[in-house]
Amino acid sequence: MYSTIVLLKSSGVSQGFTDLQEAEDAAVAGDCIIVYPGTYALGAGQLILKNGVNKKFLPGVTISSDHANGTIIDNNVACVQTWEGEPTITNTNGLNKRIVLQHASSECKGFFWEYEAVMFQSDTLAPSAGQIIKNTLGGTPAWVYDTVGSYQAILNNAFLSDKTFVSVSAGLSKDVSESPFALSVAGYAAGLNVIGVSTGNPVANGGEFGNSFTVHVKVKP
């Protein structure tokens, strides 16, 4: 019977581990670590990633950390891995940006934090989420009214610079002659806290959307 973490060697021979770092250290480029359900505590330590060691997270995986700077750190070495699945990653310091990759060339391919919701908005009220389809950001964005026709979603340290992708889809606004949406994405100061959406013509109809819209946010670590 396999232990909690299974390292699948390219030869087909399996070796079991219960510690994420031990499995990472034993793996070589081209290996895949299958992470079985459970909570894996890093404490104040870091998970040092290795280039080419891919991971498949089965449902029910939680990785916890109380490191001051984030949860997963690649030790400032260029590292590319392919990740499959959606582990829950928590940090006791309240960091929504829980994966920290220190090297600019590092990437966890195929892995995103995501937020998708069906929103409703009228008059100058802030949009409200009628249905949250998916949320793995580590917190729920708070929607606010900014200016006429402009609305913002705020979540501290959630939207990383050059790694945040936003799409919006909706029916027609009240005035069918105007473009339903103009989309803006903004990071405020050092916090990178805000994304924004606006109507195509903020003056018409007081800037309200006049219909539901779906917003989909994807953030790469």
C-alpha positions in Angstrom: 0.0 0.0 0.0 1.3 3.4 -0.9 2.0 6.0 1.7 0.6 9.5 1.5 2.9 10.8 -1.2 3.9 8.5 -4.0 6.9 9.2 -6.2 6.4 7.5 -9.5 9.9 6.7 -11.0 10.2 6.6 -14.7 11.1 2.9 -14.4 7.6 2.3 -13.0 9.0 1.4 -9.6 7.1 3.4 -6.9 8.5 4.6 -3.7 6.4 6.1 -0.9 7.0 9.3 1.1 5.0 11.2 3.7 7.0 14.5 3.4 6.7 16.8 0.4 10.3 17.9 0.5 11.6 14.3 0.8 9.7 13.4 -2.2 10.9 16.4 -4.1 14.5 15.7 -3.1 14.3 12.1 -4.3 12.7 13.0 -7.6 14.6 13.8 -10.8 13.5 15.7 -13.9 10.7 13.8 -15.7 9.3 12.2 -12.5 5.8 12.9 -11.3 4.8 13.2 -7.6 1.3 12.0 -7.0 0.0 13.8 -3.9 -2.8 11.9 -2.1 -5.5 13.6 0.1 -4.3 14.9 3.4 -2.7 18.0 5.0 1.0 18.5 4.5 2.5 21.0 6.9 5.7 22.9 5.9 5.8 24.9 9.2 8.2 27.8 8.9 10.2 26.0 6.2 10.0 26.1 2.5 9.3 23.6 -0.2 12.3 23.9 -2.5 11.2 22.9 -6.0 13.3 21.1 -8.6 13.2 21.7 -12.3 11.1 19.2 -14.3 9.6 17.4 -11.3 5.9 17.4 -12.1 3.0 17.0 -9.7 -0.5 15.6 -9.7 -2.6 16.7 -6.7 -5.6 14.5 -6.0 -8.8 16.1 -4.6 -8.5 16.8 -0.9 -4.9 18.0 -0.6 -4.0 20.9 1.7 -0.5 22.4 2.0 -0.1 24.6 5.0 2.7 27.0 5.9 3.5 29.7 8.4 6.5 31.1 6.4 6.4 34.9 6.5 6.9 35.3 2.7 4.5 32.7 1.3 4.2 29.0 0.9 6.2 27.5 -1.9 9.6 28.9 -2.7 11.9 27.7 -5.5 15.1 28.8 -3.9 15.9 31.4 -6.6 16.7 28.7 -9.2 15.0 28.6 -12.6 12.4 25.9 -12.3 9.6 24.7 -14.6 7.1 22.1 -13.4 3.7 21.0 -14.7 1.0 20.8 -12.0 -2.3 19.0 -12.3 -5.1 19.4 -9.8 -6.0 22.1 -7.2 -4.4 21.8 -3.8 -5.7 24.1 -1.1 -2.7 26.1 0.1 -3.0 28.0 3.4 -0.7 30.4 5.1 -1.1 31.5 8.8 0.1 35.0 7.9 -3.0 35.6 5.9 -1.2 35.8 2.6 -3.5 35.3 -0.4 -0.4 35.2 -2.6 0.5 31.9 -1.2 2.9 30.5 -3.8 6.1 32.5 -4.1 8.4 31.7 -7.0 11.6 33.8 -6.5 13.1 33.3 -9.9 11.7 35.2 -12.9 12.1 32.1 -15.2 10.2 29.8 -12.8 6.7 28.6 -13.7 4.1 26.1 -12.5 2.6 25.2 -15.9 -1.1 24.4 -16.0 -1.8 25.8 -12.6 -3.8 28.9 -11.8 -5.6 30.5 -8.9 -9.1 31.1 -10.2 -12.3 33.2 -9.5 -15.4 32.9 -11.6 -18.7 34.4 -10.6 -22.0 35.5 -12.1 -22.5 39.2 -11.0 -25.5 41.5 -10.8 -25.4 45.2 -10.8 -27.9 48.1 -11.0 -27.9 51.9 -10.5 -24.7 52.9 -8.7 -24.6 49.9 -6.4 -21.6 47.7 -6.2 -21.9 44.4 -8.1 -22.9 41.4 -6.1 -22.1 37.8 -6.8 -25.3 35.9 -7.5 -23.4 32.7 -7.9 -19.7 32.0 -7.3 -18.8 29.2 -9.7 -15.2 28.8 -8.6 -12.9 30.4 -6.1 -9.4 29.3 -5.3 -7.9 32.7 -4.6 -7.7 32.0 -0.9 -10.3 34.7 -0.1 -13.4 36.3 -1.6 -13.0 39.6 -3.5 -15.0 42.5 -2.2 -16.8 44.4 -5.1 -17.1 48.2 -4.7 -18.4 51.1 -6.7 -15.5 53.2 -8.0 -16.8 55.9 -10.3 -19.6 56.2 -12.8 -19.5 53.0 -14.9 -16.5 51.6 -13.1 -16.5 48.8 -10.5 -13.6 47.1 -8.7 -12.9 43.7 -7.0 -10.5 44.0 -4.1 -8.6 41.2 -2.5 -5.2 41.9 -0.8 -2.2 40.5 -2.6 -4.3 38.3 -4.8 -3.7 39.8 -8.3 -0.1 39.4 -9.3 1.5 41.8 -11.7 1.7 40.5 -15.3 0.2 37.2 -14.1 -3.5 38.1 -13.8 -5.9 37.4 -16.7 -9.5 38.6 -16.6 -12.3 38.0 -19.0 -15.9 39.2 -18.9 -19.0 38.0 -20.7 -22.5 39.4 -20.5 -25.7 40.2 -22.3 -26.5 43.6 -23.8 -26.5 46.6 -21.5 -29.6 48.8 -21.4 -28.6 50.9 -24.4 -27.9 48.3 -27.2 -25.9 50.9 -29.2 -23.1 51.0 -26.6 -20.4 48.4 -26.2 -21.4 46.3 -23.2 -18.0 46.3 -21.5 -14.6 47.8 -21.5 -12.2 45.8 -19.3 -9.5 47.1 -17.2 -7.0 45.3 -14.9 -5.1 47.3 -12.3 -2.6 46.6 -9.6 -2.5 49.3 -6.9 0.9 50.3 -5.4 2.7 47.4 -3.8 -0.5 45.6 -2.8 -1.7 44.4 -6.2 -5.1 44.3 -4.7 -7.5 45.5 -7.4 -9.1 44.4 -10.7 -11.7 46.6 -12.4 -14.5 46.3 -14.9 -16.4 49.2 -16.5 -19.3 49.7 -18.9 -18.5 50.7 -22.5 -20.1 54.1 -22.1 -19.9 55.1 -18.4 -22.2 58.1 -18.9 -25.1 56.3 -20.4 -27.7 55.0 -18.0 -25.7 56.3 -15.0 -22.9 53.8 -15.9 -24.9 50.7 -14.7 -24.5 47.4 -16.4 -28.2 46.8 -16.5 -27.7 43.1 -16.7 -25.9 40.2 -15.2 -22.3 39.5 -16.2 -19.8 36.7 -15.7 -16.2 37.6 -14.6 -13.4 35.0 -14.8 -10.1 35.7 -13.2 -7.0 33.5 -13.5 -3.8 34.2 -11.6 -0.5 32.4 -12.3 1.8 31.8 -9.3 
